[in-house]
Amino acid sequence: MTIPAPDEPALAPGLEKLDWADIPALVELERILFPGDSPWTAEMFWGELAAGNHYVVHRDSAGEIDGYAGLAVIGIEAEIRTIGVRPDRQRTGLGRMLLQQLIRAAGRRRMLLEVRTDNEPAIALYVSEGFTRLGIRRRYYQPSGADAYTMARLR
Ligand SMILES: CC(C)(COP(=O)(O)OP(=O)(O)OC[C@H]1O[C@@H](n2cnc3c(N)ncnc32)[C@H](O)[C@@H]1OP(=O)(O)O)[C@@H](O)C(=O)NCCC(=O)NCCS
């Protein structure tokens, strides 16, 4: 039996920890979900896993990844690195399930994230789970030059 380490809560049913072998599928999803905003590369995901960050994936009935999310714990704060749901599976509750997993993984830490100011679906999701706007970062996303809100969730 594996005893979860502190900060590694039990996974919600249907979620799995990200495995190295899943990285190419995530790179493909990033290209679809974040065109024009420097989608993450395999090297970036390797770095996240090597750093021990908390990454989870969800699979469809065919075993293909249809959702993923990642969290980095930095001292007393926890930063949402990425969260994405395959377009054909959006609006089915998967994004909320993934976000709630990250919230559990953050424990009592303050959570932070950046989100494009025009990303209404993501902002609505974050607000509904207790995040509020802290400020704005101009031209945060490249090469699009889009602005980002910084959002936080307190315990
Ligand atoms: C943001 C994202 C992860 C949401 O995932 P999802 O699985 O579609 O979300 P859910 O079905 O769990 O919906 C949860 C809540 O999000 C909000 N939401 C989701 N899609 C929305 C839309 N198209 N318009 C408005 N609100 C939306 C709603 O508040 C919704 O709650 P409700 O269904 O009770 O109204 C998904 O749209 C996505 O992958 N987008 C592209 C990648 C991205 O922008 N990631 C975030 C980067 S910061």
The ligand as an SDF file (V2000), in Angstrom:
LIG
                    3D

 48 50  0  0  0  0  0  0  0  0999 V2000
  -11.3160   26.9000  -18.5430 C   0  0  0  0  0  0  0  0  0  0  0  0
  -11.5800   25.4070  -18.7590 C   0  0  0  0  0  0  0  0  0  0  0  0
  -10.4630   24.5980  -18.1270 C   0  0  0  0  0  0  0  0  0  0  0  0
  -12.9130   25.0580  -18.0630 C   0  0  0  0  0  0  0  0  0  0  0  0
  -13.0930   23.6630  -18.1760 O   0  0  0  0  0  0  0  0  0  0  0  0
  -14.5370   23.0020  -18.3600 P   0  0  0  0  0  0  0  0  0  0  0  0
  -14.3560   21.5470  -18.1810 O   0  0  0  0  0  0  0  0  0  0  0  0
  -15.1460   23.4600  -19.6350 O   0  0  0  0  0  0  0  0  0  0  0  0
  -15.3290   23.6390  -17.1220 O   0  0  0  0  0  0  0  0  0  0  0  0
  -16.5540   22.9990  -16.3440 P   0  0  0  0  0  0  0  0  0  0  0  0
  -17.4570   22.2570  -17.2620 O   0  0  0  0  0  0  0  0  0  0  0  0
  -16.0470   22.2680  -15.1510 O   0  0  0  0  0  0  0  0  0  0  0  0
  -17.3170   24.3180  -15.8640 O   0  0  0  0  0  0  0  0  0  0  0  0
  -17.0290   24.9120  -14.6140 C   0  0  0  0  0  0  0  0  0  0  0  0
  -17.4320   26.3690  -14.6170 C   0  0  0  0  0  0  0  0  0  0  0  0
  -16.5860   27.1130  -15.4940 O   0  0  0  0  0  0  0  0  0  0  0  0
  -17.3310   28.1790  -16.0890 C   0  0  0  0  0  0  0  0  0  0  0  0
  -17.3640   27.9920  -17.5270 N   0  0  0  0  0  0  0  0  0  0  0  0
  -16.8700   26.9500  -18.2280 C   0  0  0  0  0  0  0  0  0  0  0  0
  -17.0370   27.1570  -19.5430 N   0  0  0  0  0  0  0  0  0  0  0  0
  -17.6430   28.3520  -19.6780 C   0  0  0  0  0  0  0  0  0  0  0  0
  -18.0640   29.1050  -20.7940 C   0  0  0  0  0  0  0  0  0  0  0  0
  -17.9010   28.6720  -22.0490 N   0  0  0  0  0  0  0  0  0  0  0  0
  -18.6150   30.3030  -20.5660 N   0  0  0  0  0  0  0  0  0  0  0  0
  -18.8030   30.7740  -19.3090 C   0  0  0  0  0  0  0  0  0  0  0  0
  -18.4330   30.0810  -18.1940 N   0  0  0  0  0  0  0  0  0  0  0  0
  -17.8600   28.8760  -18.3890 C   0  0  0  0  0  0  0  0  0  0  0  0
  -18.7200   28.1060  -15.4720 C   0  0  0  0  0  0  0  0  0  0  0  0
  -18.6860   28.8900  -14.2720 O   0  0  0  0  0  0  0  0  0  0  0  0
  -18.8270   26.6330  -15.1390 C   0  0  0  0  0  0  0  0  0  0  0  0
  -19.7500   26.3630  -14.1270 O   0  0  0  0  0  0  0  0  0  0  0  0
  -21.2800   25.9980  -14.5330 P   0  0  0  0  0  0  0  0  0  0  0  0
  -21.1840   24.8990  -15.5520 O   0  0  0  0  0  0  0  0  0  0  0  0
  -21.8620   25.5720  -13.2490 O   0  0  0  0  0  0  0  0  0  0  0  0
  -21.8580   27.2450  -15.1090 O   0  0  0  0  0  0  0  0  0  0  0  0
  -11.7310   25.0710  -20.2760 C   0  0  0  0  0  0  0  0  0  0  0  0
  -12.6360   25.9890  -20.8570 O   0  0  0  0  0  0  0  0  0  0  0  0
  -10.4270   25.1100  -21.0500 C   0  0  0  0  0  0  0  0  0  0  0  0
   -9.6900   24.1290  -21.0870 O   0  0  0  0  0  0  0  0  0  0  0  0
  -10.1230   26.2600  -21.6900 N   0  0  0  0  0  0  0  0  0  0  0  0
   -8.9270   26.3950  -22.5120 C   0  0  0  0  0  0  0  0  0  0  0  0
   -7.6810   26.3770  -21.6700 C   0  0  0  0  0  0  0  0  0  0  0  0
   -7.6900   27.4920  -20.6460 C   0  0  0  0  0  0  0  0  0  0  0  0
   -8.0750   28.6090  -20.9240 O   0  0  0  0  0  0  0  0  0  0  0  0
   -7.2240   27.1620  -19.4190 N   0  0  0  0  0  0  0  0  0  0  0  0
   -7.1540   28.1220  -18.3230 C   0  0  0  0  0  0  0  0  0  0  0  0
   -5.8950   28.8990  -18.4350 C   0  0  0  0  0  0  0  0  0  0  0  0
   -5.7030   30.0700  -17.1080 S   0  0  0  0  0  0  0  0  0  0  0  0
  1  2  1  0
  2  3  1  0
  2  4  1  0
  2 36  1  0
  4  5  1  0
  5  6  1  0
  6  7  2  0
  6  8  1  0
  6  9  1  0
  9 10  1  0
 10 11  2  0
 10 12  1  0
 10 13  1  0
 13 14  1  0
 14 15  1  0
 15 16  1  0
 15 30  1  0
 16 17  1  0
 17 18  1  0
 17 28  1  0
 18 19  1  0
 18 27  1  0
 19 20  2  0
 20 21  1  0
 21 22  1  0
 21 27  2  0
 22 23  1  0
 22 24  2  0
 24 25  1  0
 25 26  2  0
 26 27  1  0
 28 29  1  0
 28 30  1  0
 30 31  1  0
 31 32  1  0
 32 33  2  0
 32 34  1  0
 32 35  1  0
 36 37  1  0
 36 38  1  0
 38 39  2  0
 38 40  1  0
 40 41  1  0
 41 42  1  0
 42 43  1  0
 43 44  2  0
 43 45  1  0
 45 46  1  0
 46 47  1  0
 47 48  1  0
M  END
$$$$
